[in-house]
Structure formats: C-alpha cells, structure tokens
C-alpha cells in the first residue's frame, strides 16, 4: 500500500472482535469469537484512522457537514472516491436525523419496501456518522431508532423461512444486519452499555434469527448472510459453522459456466437476480476471509465457483458480453456495492473495476446491509 494512500477504516461488524479473530485465525475462533473487547485490543475509535479533531465536534440539527468531513478525511469509504462518499454519508445522515421509527408489534412485512429497511439503514448511517464526530445528535438518533425496534418488536408474523410466500423472512434477512453494524459502532463509542447489549443479543436470538430465509436461491443467500452476521455478533462458533455450510451448499447451485439456474430462470430479470444472489455470497466470503476462512476459491458440486459466476455477471453488466440466458431485452440493474469488494479481491480485472467505479455507496432500493461498503469490510 502506498504510504500516501489513506488506510481503509476498520469499523463495522464486531470491529474489535473481528480484528482479534483475524490475528488468531480459525483455530482460535471458539475462544475469541465471543469477546467484545479483549484485553489490550484497540477500541473501534482507536482503530479508525481519523484526521485532526475538530475544535467543535458537534452535529446538531441539520448536521455539520464541514466538521464531519474534516474528521473523516482518513476514512476511505470507496476506493478512489473517498471524498464523494463521505459527502454522501453526511447528506444521508442529515436526512436520517428527521426520520421517525416505524417499529411495531407484531412485525409483519408485506413488501420489500417495508419501512424496517429504511429504519435499519438510517440507524447504521447515523451510527457511522456519529462515529466520525462522537457526542452529537447523529449517535443519539441512531440509538433512538435502534432501541425502538429492539423494545417494540417482540414477535414476527408472516415469516416462512423455507418458502417464498412470506416477505418478512426476506426483509429481515436483507436488512437486519445493518442494525448489528449500528449497534457495534454505538457500543464501541460507549453509547450503549453491557445490559443493553445483552438485551439486544437476546432479541436477535429469539426474534430475528428464526425468521432468516433458508431457500435455495437469492432469498436463502440473504438468509445465510444474516446468519453469518448474527453468529459473529453473538459469539456462536457452532452457528457460524452451520451458516458457512449453508453458503457452500449455495455454491453447489452455480453451474460450471458460472450461471445460477435458479436465478437465470427469471427470464428478463435473470441478470438482476443473479447479481442479487452474488451480492450476499460476496458479503459472506468477505466476512469469512476476516476470520481465516477462504470461500472465494470454493468450487461447488456442479463445477462452478464464485469467481466464474462474477465474471459472467460482470461481463453482461459492463456490456462486454451478451447475457446468454435470455433472448429478449434484459433488465439491467445498477451495479451493486459488492463490486467494490470484488475489485479489491481481484484487482486489475477491467470489468470489476468499472462496476466498482459505477456502484454507489448504496445501489438500488430495498436494502440496508450492504452499504457504505468499505466501512465494515476492511481487510
């Protein structure tokens, strides 16, 4: 790494624990995965390469873009586009300051546009902004949104993890990880105490985890992603092993030529669904690599692997090749933020780099977990 290039921020999912686990390796996972702050480990605040502290670290009503931007100069949110995405974060956090919680009991999602998704994204965005300038209203609002869901949502309805008939499972699988990222930042910043954290963990186990999708398609990929996030947050090596095994079964569905039959069967939307499925597969591969588990090179039973599937999808999205699994006009989605992770894993691949440059901090709708990509996916 060039000495003049800003280091990527080490914040996000179980910040301190992940840094320690990466050093210990997979063999030490059972002993370390449950530690929030091992003795001698740096706090998330210490791990964040922040610039000089501003004289007035305030982010009152409407936010303080200049203060936050100045404090986060060392935060490389996107390769080559750190400053623009810092501005995106400021704008998004300022908007989120005015959001009211939509927490309810019981929780039933009838659409992927359910307000839970936007609430979870807002909580994560605010927690991240508050991490840059601690002690202001960004963090306070993040606590308010997060706690409203944990305190209100006690049961889940219309959730059938093994079926596509229930939107609740998909919505929670896609979006709930953002609440975990928010909580991790808020705990690291001292905004949430140990008693609240225990209550949060009980809520994740009893309410969120049982609803995670188990389907053998992109819904199940999202469910596996949620399971991996929760396994690490809860310090549960057994659950993590089970989630990784589910990920491997998902790779078994990838054909030798890289297409995913369960997704390409969607006709004109096959490319969109393929990218969707791959987004969660990539997120899990990235998180697993941080604890010494290599999923990037795993080959499935049909001879397919993640790299081949990404090559096929990237070629079609970038216009370098035709999407071979539909003869008509193909629905072209915006590039997912996952391409930033893919480009870093395989640098120098032109189609990966082009898609990474085109992807925003949060591409598309109905998601809240795979956003502000490099803040939680540090090497």
C-alpha positions in Angstrom: 0.0 0.0 0.0 1.3 3.4 -0.9 2.3 5.4 2.1 0.3 8.4 0.7 -2.9 6.4 0.3 -5.4 6.6 3.2 -5.9 3.4 5.1 -9.4 1.8 4.9 -11.4 2.2 8.1 -11.6 -0.8 10.4 -15.1 -0.3 11.6 -18.4 -2.1 11.3 -19.4 -5.6 12.2 -18.0 -6.6 15.6 -15.0 -4.3 14.9 -12.7 -5.2 17.8 -13.6 -8.9 17.8 -13.0 -9.3 14.1 -9.6 -7.7 14.3 -8.6 -10.1 17.0 -10.1 -13.1 15.3 -8.2 -12.3 12.1 -5.0 -12.4 14.1 -5.8 -15.6 15.9 -7.0 -17.4 12.8 -9.8 -20.0 12.5 -8.2 -22.3 15.2 -8.8 -19.7 17.9 -12.4 -18.8 16.8 -14.2 -20.7 19.6 -12.1 -18.9 22.2 -12.2 -15.4 20.8 -15.5 -15.0 18.8 -17.5 -14.0 21.8 -15.1 -11.3 23.0 -16.3 -7.7 22.5 -13.2 -6.0 23.9 -10.3 -8.4 24.6 -7.7 -7.2 27.0 -5.3 -4.9 25.2 -7.3 -4.7 22.0 -7.9 -1.3 20.4 -11.3 0.2 20.5 -13.1 0.9 17.2 -12.4 4.6 17.8 -8.7 3.9 18.1 -8.7 1.7 15.0 -10.3 4.4 12.9 -7.6 6.4 11.1 -9.2 9.8 11.7 -7.7 13.2 10.9 -7.2 16.0 13.4 -10.1 16.5 15.9 -12.2 19.5 15.1 -12.5 22.3 17.6 -16.2 21.8 17.9 -17.3 18.2 17.4 -21.0 19.0 17.1 -23.5 17.7 14.6 -26.7 19.4 15.7 -29.9 19.8 13.8 -29.2 19.6 10.1 -25.8 18.1 10.8 -22.4 19.8 10.4 -21.0 18.7 7.1 -17.8 20.7 7.4 -17.0 19.2 10.8 -17.8 15.6 9.8 -16.0 15.9 6.6 -12.9 17.2 8.3 -13.0 14.5 11.0 -13.3 11.7 8.4 -10.6 12.6 6.0 -8.8 9.3 6.7 -11.9 7.2 6.1 -11.7 5.7 2.6 -15.3 4.7 2.1 -14.8 3.8 -1.6 -11.6 3.1 -3.4 -10.7 6.2 -5.4 -13.9 8.0 -4.3 -13.4 8.6 -0.6 -14.3 12.2 -0.5 -17.5 11.9 -2.6 -18.9 9.1 -0.5 -18.0 11.0 2.7 -20.3 13.7 1.3 -22.9 11.1 0.6 -22.7 9.9 4.2 -23.1 13.5 5.5 -26.1 14.1 3.4 -27.7 10.7 4.2 -27.1 11.2 7.9 -28.6 14.7 7.8 -31.7 13.3 6.2 -31.9 10.4 8.7 -31.9 12.9 11.6 -35.5 13.7 10.7 -36.7 10.1 10.5 -39.3 8.7 12.9 -39.2 5.0 13.8 -41.7 2.6 12.2 -41.2 -0.1 14.9 -44.3 -2.2 15.5 -45.6 -5.3 17.2 -46.0 -7.8 15.7 -43.7 -7.3 12.8 -45.2 -8.3 9.5 -43.6 -7.3 6.2 -45.9 -7.4 3.2 -43.4 -5.8 0.8 -39.6 -5.4 0.3 -40.3 -1.7 0.6 -41.2 -2.1 4.3 -40.1 0.8 6.4 -38.0 -1.5 8.5 -35.4 -1.5 5.7 -35.1 2.3 5.7 -35.1 2.4 9.5 -32.2 0.0 9.7 -30.3 1.9 7.0 -30.9 5.1 8.9 -29.6 3.7 12.2 -26.4 2.4 10.6 -25.8 5.6 8.6 -26.3 7.7 11.8 -24.1 5.5 13.9 -21.4 5.7 11.3 -21.6 9.5 11.1 -21.6 9.7 14.8 -18.5 7.6 14.9 -16.7 10.2 12.9 -17.8 13.0 15.2 -18.8 11.5 18.6 -21.0 13.1 21.1 -23.6 14.7 18.8 -27.1 14.1 17.6 -26.2 11.6 14.9 -25.3 8.9 17.5 -28.3 9.9 19.7 -30.7 9.5 16.8 -29.1 6.1 15.9 -29.7 4.9 19.5 -33.3 6.1 19.3 -34.0 4.2 16.1 -32.2 1.1 17.1 -33.7 0.8 20.6 -37.2 1.5 19.3 -37.1 -1.7 17.3 -35.5 -3.8 20.0 -38.0 -2.6 22.5 -41.1 -2.8 20.4 -40.7 -5.8 18.0 -41.2 -8.9 20.1 -42.8 -11.3 17.6 -42.6 -11.9 13.9 -45.5 -12.8 11.6 -45.9 -13.9 8.0 -42.4 -15.4 8.2 -41.8 -18.8 6.5 -38.0 -19.3 6.1 -38.5 -22.3 3.7 -41.0 -20.6 1.4 -41.2 -17.7 -1.0 -44.7 -16.8 0.2 -43.6 -14.6 3.1 -41.9 -11.3 2.6 -41.0 -11.0 6.3 -38.2 -13.5 6.0 -36.6 -11.8 3.0 -36.9 -8.3 4.6 -35.2 -9.3 7.8 -32.5 -11.3 6.0 -31.6 -8.4 3.8 -31.9 -5.5 6.3 -31.3 -6.7 9.9 -27.5 -6.9 9.6 -27.5 -3.1 9.4 -28.9 -2.9 12.9 -26.0 -5.1 14.0 -23.5 -2.8 12.4 -25.2 0.2 14.0 -25.1 -1.5 17.5 -21.4 -2.4 17.0 -20.5 1.2 16.4 -22.6 2.5 19.2 -21.2 0.0 21.7 -17.7 0.8 20.7 -18.4 4.5 21.1 -19.8 4.0 24.6 -23.4 4.9 23.6 -24.9 1.6 24.6 -24.0 -0.3 27.8 -23.5 -4.0 28.5 -27.0 -4.5 29.8 -28.5 -3.1 26.6 -26.1 -5.3 24.6 -27.3 -8.4 26.4 -30.9 -7.4 25.7 -30.0 -6.9 22.0 -28.4 -10.3 21.7 -31.5 -11.9 23.3 -33.6 -10.1 20.8 -31.5 -11.3 17.9 -31.7 -14.9 19.0 -35.3 -15.0 19.8 -36.9 -12.7 17.2 -34.7 -12.2 14.2 -32.7 -15.3 13.7 -35.6 -17.8 13.5 -37.0 -15.8 10.6 -33.9 -16.0 8.4 -34.7 -17.4 4.9 -33.5 -20.9 4.1 -34.5 -21.1 0.5 -32.1 -22.3 -2.2 -32.0 -19.0 -4.2 -31.1 -15.4 -3.5 -33.5 -15.3 -0.6 -31.5 -18.1 1.0 -28.3 -16.2 0.2 -29.6 -13.3 2.1 -30.6 -15.6 5.0 -27.1 -17.1 5.1 -25.6 -13.6 5.2 -27.8 -12.7 8.2 -26.8 -15.9 9.9 -23.1 -15.3 9.5 -23.5 -11.7 10.8 -25.5 -12.9 13.9 -23.2 -15.8 14.6 -20.2 -13.5 14.9 -22.2 -10.8 16.8 -23.5 -13.5 19.3 -20.2 -15.3 19.6 -21.6 -18.6 18.4 -19.0 -20.8 16.6 -21.5 -23.6 16.1 -24.0 -21.2 14.4 -21.1 -19.8 12.3 -20.1 -23.3 11.1 -23.7 -24.1 10.1 -24.0 -20.8 8.2 -20.8 -21.4 6.3 -22.0 -24.9 5.4 -25.2 -23.3 4.0 -23.1 -20.9 2.0 -21.1 -23.8 0.5 -24.4 -25.5 -0.5 -25.4 -22.3 -2.3 -22.2 -22.5 -4.4 -23.2 -26.1 -5.3 -26.0 -24.5 -7.3 -23.6 -22.5 -9.6 -23.1 -24.2 -12.9 -19.6 -24.8 -14.4 -20.0 -21.9 -16.8 -20.9 -19.5 -14.0 -24.7 -19.1 -14.4 -27.0 -19.8 -11.5 -30.0 -21.7 -12.9 -32.3 -20.8 -10.1 -31.8 -17.1 -10.9 -31.4 -17.2 -14.7 -34.8 -18.9 -15.0 -36.3 -15.5 -14.2 -36.1 -14.5 -17.8 -35.6 -10.8 -18.5 -34.8 -10.4 -14.7 -32.3 -13.2 -14.6 -29.3 -10.9 -14.6 -30.7 -8.7 -11.8 -31.5 -11.7 -9.7 -28.0 -13.2 -10.3 -26.3 -10.1 -9.1 -28.6 -10.1 -6.1 -27.6 -13.6 -5.2 -24.0 -12.9 -5.7 -24.1 -9.8 -3.5 -24.8 -11.9 -0.4 -22.4 -14.6 -1.5 -19.6 -12.0 -1.8 -20.5 -10.4 1.5 -20.2 -13.7 3.3 -16.9 -14.5 1.5 -15.5 -11.2 2.6 -16.6 -11.6 6.2 -15.3 -15.2 6.3 -11.9 -14.1 5.0 -11.5 -11.9 8.0 -11.6 -15.0 10.3 -9.3 -17.1 8.2 -12.0 -19.0 6.1 -11.4 -18.9 2.3 -14.7 -19.1 0.4 -13.5 -17.1 -2.6 -12.0 -20.1 -4.2 -14.6 -22.8 -3.2 -15.8 -25.0 -6.0 -19.3 -26.4 -6.0 -20.5 -29.8 -6.9 -21.5 -28.6 -10.4 -18.0 -27.3 -11.0 -19.0 -23.6 -10.6 -17.3 -21.1 -8.3 -17.8 -17.5 -7.1 -15.2 -16.1 -9.5 -16.7 -17.7 -12.6 -20.2 -16.5 -11.6 -18.9 -13.0 -11.0 -17.1 -13.0 -14.4 -20.2 -13.9 -16.3 -22.4 -11.4 -14.4 -19.8 -8.6 -14.7 -19.3 -9.1 -18.4 -23.1 -8.7 -19.0 -23.4 -5.7 -16.7 -20.5 -3.9 -18.2 -21.6 -4.5 -21.8 -18.6 -6.6 -22.6 -20.6 -9.8 -23.4 -24.2 -10.7 -24.1 -26.4 -12.3 -21.3 -26.8 -15.7 -22.8 -29.8 -17.0 -20.8 -32.5 -14.7 -22.2 -33.1 -13.9 -25.9 -35.0 -10.7 -25.4 -34.3 -7.4 -23.7 -32.5 -8.0 -20.4 -33.4 -5.9 -17.3 -30.1 -4.2 -16.4 -29.7 -3.4 -12.6 -27.5 -0.7 -11.2 -24.1 -2.2 -10.1 -24.2 -3.5 -6.5 -21.8 -2.1 -3.9 -20.4 -5.6 -3.7 -18.3 -4.9 -6.8 -16.0 -2.7 -4.6 -15.2 -5.9 -2.6 -14.8 -8.0 -5.7 -12.4 -5.4 -7.3 -10.3 -5.4 -4.2 -10.2 -9.2 -4.1 -9.2 -9.4 -7.8 -7.6 -6.1 -8.7 -6.8 -5.5 -12.3 -9.9 -7.1 -13.8 -11.3 -4.3 -16.0 -15.0 -5.2 -15.7 -14.8 -5.5 -11.9 -13.0 -2.1 -11.7 -15.6 -0.5 -14.0 -18.5 -1.7 -12.0 -16.9 -0.7 -8.7 -16.5 2.8 -10.1 -20.1 2.9 -11.1 -21.6 1.5 -7.9 -22.7 3.9 -5.3 -22.5 3.6 -1.5 -26.0 2.2 -1.7 -27.1 1.0 -5.1 -30.8 0.2 -5.7 -33.7 0.0 -3.3 -34.9 -2.3 -0.5 -31.5 -2.9 1.1 -29.8 -1.6 4.2 -26.9 -4.0 5.0 -24.6 -4.0 2.0 -24.0 -0.2 2.0 -21.1 2.2 2.9 -19.2 -0.8 1.7 -15.7 -0.5 2.9 -16.6 0.7 6.4 -17.4 -2.8 7.5 -15.4 -4.8 5.1 -11.9 -3.7 6.0 -9.0 -6.1 5.1 
